[in-house]
């Protein structure tokens, strides 16, 4: 699982995605998945580019495709469903509004430093 999440992080960083947060819900039970990977892009075009990068690198590196990708039409919040991992790519104001990383108070949260 850690290699899969690392591949997602690398794909996000390749397109200059920022403020990457991993929410580990594996030990909580009754959660919709094991992990959230949350990040943001500065424009709808960057959100779309990050989505494409995650899809491409994960397919090549981990041989996995998302079950569903939703939100590309307006690219303010794109959700990629890999079953055990949900990837959320936001515009900053939409991310701040929904604040999904704090919905599970007991989850372990890991913040990944920005590259620049």
C-alpha positions as CSV (number, residue, x, y, z in Angstrom):
1,X,0.0,0.0,0.0
2,X,2.8,2.4,0.8
3,X,4.3,2.0,-2.7
4,X,0.9,2.8,-4.2
5,X,0.5,6.0,-2.1
6,X,4.1,7.0,-2.9
7,X,3.3,6.6,-6.6
8,X,0.3,8.9,-6.2
9,X,2.4,11.5,-4.3
10,X,5.0,11.4,-7.0
11,X,2.4,12.0,-9.7
12,X,0.9,14.9,-7.8
13,X,4.3,16.5,-7.3
14,X,5.2,16.0,-11.0
15,X,2.5,18.5,-11.8
16,X,3.4,20.8,-8.9
17,X,0.4,19.9,-6.7
18,X,0.7,21.4,-3.2
19,X,-0.4,20.8,0.4
20,X,-0.5,17.0,0.1
21,X,-2.2,15.3,3.1
22,X,-2.5,11.6,3.7
23,X,-5.4,10.6,6.0
24,X,-4.9,7.1,7.3
25,X,-8.3,5.6,8.2
26,X,-7.1,1.9,8.1
27,X,-7.5,1.2,11.8
28,X,-10.8,3.1,12.3
29,X,-13.2,0.5,10.9
30,X,-16.4,1.4,9.1
31,X,-14.7,4.0,7.0
32,X,-15.4,4.3,3.3
33,X,-11.7,3.5,2.4
34,X,-8.3,3.0,4.0
35,X,-6.7,6.3,2.9
36,X,-7.5,9.7,1.5
37,X,-4.8,11.4,-0.4
38,X,-5.7,15.1,-0.6
39,X,-3.9,17.9,-2.5
40,X,-4.6,21.1,-4.4
41,X,-3.8,22.9,-7.6
42,X,-4.0,26.6,-8.3
43,X,-6.4,26.5,-11.3
44,X,-8.9,24.1,-13.0
45,X,-6.2,23.4,-15.6
46,X,-3.7,22.3,-13.0
47,X,-6.3,20.2,-11.2
48,X,-7.0,18.4,-14.5
49,X,-3.3,18.0,-15.1
50,X,-2.7,16.5,-11.7
51,X,-5.6,14.1,-12.3
52,X,-4.1,12.9,-15.6
53,X,-0.7,12.5,-14.0
54,X,-2.0,10.4,-11.1
55,X,-4.0,8.2,-13.5
56,X,-1.0,7.7,-15.9
57,X,1.7,7.1,-13.3
58,X,-0.4,4.8,-11.2
59,X,-1.4,2.8,-14.2
60,X,2.2,2.4,-15.4
61,X,3.8,2.0,-11.9
62,X,1.2,0.0,-10.0
63,X,-1.0,-1.5,-12.8
64,X,-4.1,0.1,-11.2
65,X,-6.9,2.1,-12.8
66,X,-9.4,4.2,-10.9
67,X,-12.9,2.7,-10.5
68,X,-14.3,6.2,-11.1
69,X,-13.1,9.8,-11.6
70,X,-15.6,12.5,-10.8
71,X,-15.5,16.3,-11.0
72,X,-13.4,16.9,-14.2
73,X,-16.2,18.9,-15.8
74,X,-15.4,22.0,-13.7
75,X,-12.2,20.7,-12.1
76,X,-12.7,22.4,-8.8
77,X,-12.8,19.2,-6.8
78,X,-11.8,15.9,-8.6
79,X,-12.3,12.6,-6.7
80,X,-10.5,9.5,-8.0
81,X,-11.7,6.2,-6.5
82,X,-9.2,3.4,-6.3
83,X,-11.3,1.4,-3.8
84,X,-9.0,1.4,-0.8
85,X,-7.6,4.9,-1.6
86,X,-9.6,8.0,-2.6
87,X,-7.6,10.8,-4.2
88,X,-9.0,14.3,-3.8
89,X,-7.6,17.2,-5.9
90,X,-9.0,20.6,-5.0
91,X,-8.8,24.2,-5.8
92,X,-7.6,26.0,-2.6
93,X,-10.9,27.7,-1.7
94,X,-13.0,24.6,-2.3
95,X,-10.6,22.6,-0.2
96,X,-10.8,25.1,2.7
97,X,-14.6,25.1,2.5
98,X,-15.1,21.3,2.7
99,X,-12.1,20.6,5.0
100,X,-12.4,16.9,4.4
101,X,-9.1,16.0,6.1
102,X,-10.6,16.8,9.5
103,X,-13.9,14.8,9.1
104,X,-12.3,11.8,10.9
105,X,-10.9,13.1,14.1
106,X,-9.3,9.8,15.0
107,X,-7.5,9.3,11.7
108,X,-3.7,9.6,11.5
109,X,-2.9,12.7,9.3
110,X,0.5,13.0,7.5
111,X,1.4,16.3,5.7
112,X,3.9,15.9,2.9
113,X,6.2,19.0,2.5
114,X,5.9,21.0,-0.7
115,X,8.8,20.5,-3.1
116,X,9.4,24.3,-3.5
